[in-house]
């Protein structure tokens, strides 16, 4: 059975370049991975199986903005000829990832997940227990994350281990959220690579 890529990364990417934008997925995992995508606008391949060791071009349009998995998309910035992206653990984690193109954001969580999910995944830091989130990545109202914005009961596990990934919605310092980590990047490029199971974690400062 392929590994379902449902709790891992959020790619919020907006590419407004004159040339075609590319988003390649490199699967360094030891098993096949299923990719489910969501789109705010533009187009991308969906329901894709990527074999272990394979690379797949997701066929994004030059104005694609969306996510690879089942997460909420954060705002992207419409700067001509550039892309914006981030990694999000707001809804949990099930596979390590690295996004490159601008700065290299990477997250590979160690063991010790405070609220383990199915098949080795880890529920969101907003979840007080597995039962609280058994009906979905997060219950209504954001679970244990106050106002669906600030750190939840287990968010420190995520931002402590992956400082360049969103652990909760205002993890970028918005609205007084702390810690204000370096979790989103923009640069002038039209080519982005998402590597699954990279075995690394970035520690970049803003």
Buried (B, 14 or more C-beta within 10 A) or exposed (E): EBBBBBBBBBBBBBBBBEEEBBBBBBBBBEEBBBBBBBBBEBBBBBEBEBEBEEEBEBBBBBBBBBBBBBBBBBEBEEBEBBBBBBBBBBBBBBBBBBBBBBBBBBBBBEEEBBBEBEEEBBBBBBBBBEEBBEEEBBBEEBBBBBEBBBBBBBBBBBBEBBBBBBBBBBBBBEEEBEBEBBBBBBBEBBBBBBBBBBEEBBEBEE
